[in-house]
């Protein structure tokens, strides 16, 4: 029972982490300091995808799966839950490009808002007569 709970919690955290990677940059539109947190999280996720860093949540979920007698995830969370479920395997690159575009759009919007906020907060120059 505790292994099932740990595995389920790891899976739910995985979905939350993935959602934050994709959409978390939009929080910076409202909370500009959140951009730095999202930048770190997105960099870590990029490392998992490109460099194949081990994911702590995948390791935890696989450990729990092993102890409950369930099949472990061979290729990781995204391949297990999304590939061939939300998109065909041959569109993996397309899905990654779409995710990168969403993240870039969120960062562009956050940067635009930050520039506007700083411009509005800047003191106006004195007018000389």
N, C-alpha and C positions, 0 to 999 in steps of 0.2 A: 504493500500500500504506500509506504513513504517514497519508494522509487517511482511509482506512477505519479505521485504528486510532484516530485522533483522534475520528472520528465515533462509533465504538463506545464509546470511553471516555466521551465526553460523554453518550451515551444512558444508559449504566450509572450515571453520576453523577447524571443526571436522576432515574432511578428511586430511587436512594438518597436524594436530596434530598427527593423527594416522600414517600417512606416516613418520613423523619425529620420532615417537616412534620406528617404525620398522627399518627405514633406516638411521636415523640421526647419529648413531654411526660411520657410514662410513665417515662422514664429519671429524671426528677426525683423520682419516688417513692423511688428508691434513692439518687440523688445530687442533693440539693436545689439545688446551685449550677447544675446543668444546666438548671434552669428558665429562668434568664436567657438562656442561649444559645438555648434553644428559643423564647423570647419574641421574640428578634431575628430568628430564621429564619422564624417564623410571620408576623411583621410584614412581612418582605420578600416572602414568598409572597402575603400579602394584597394588598400593593402591586402585585404582578405581575397578580393576578386583577382587582382593582377599578380601579386607576389605569392598568393596562396598562404598567407599567414594563418595560423590556426585560430579558429574562432572559439572563444571560451564557452559560449552558449551551445555550439555544436558538440563540443567535447562533453559538456554536462548532459545534454540531451542523449547523446549516444551512450554515455555511462549508465544513465537511468534505463534506457531501452535495453541494454545488455542485461541488467539486473532484473528486468521484468520479462525477459525471454522474447522480446520483440526484435525485429530486424533493425540493425543500425543503419544510419544514413551513410551511404558510401561516399557520395560526392558533396555532401553538405546540405544545408538548409534550403537554399534557393533551388537547387536541382531536385531535392526531395518534394518540396511543397509547391513550387511554381512551374518549373520546366515540364512541359507536356500536360500541364493542368491549365495554366493561364495563357500560355503561348507554346507553339511547337518548338522543339529543340533547335530546328534550323533557323529560328528567329531570335536566338539568344543574343546575338550581337545587336539586333534591332532593339530589343528590350533594354539592353544596357545603354544604348545611345539615347533612347527615350527617357530613361531614368536620369542620365547625365544632363539632358536638356531641361528637365523639370528642376533639377538642383541648380543648374546655371541660371534659370529664370528666377528662382527664389533668391539667389544671391544678387542678381542684377537689381531686382526690386528692393532688396534690403539696402544695397549700396545707394540706390537712387534716393530712398527715404532718408538715409543717413546724411547724404549731401544736402538735401532739403532742410533737414533738422538743424544741421550746423549752420547753414546759410541764414536761417531764420533767427538763430541764437546769436549770430555775430553782431557786434555793435555797428550801428550805421556810422559812416564817416561824417565828421563835422563839416558843415557847409561853410565855406569862407566867403565873406562878402567883399 
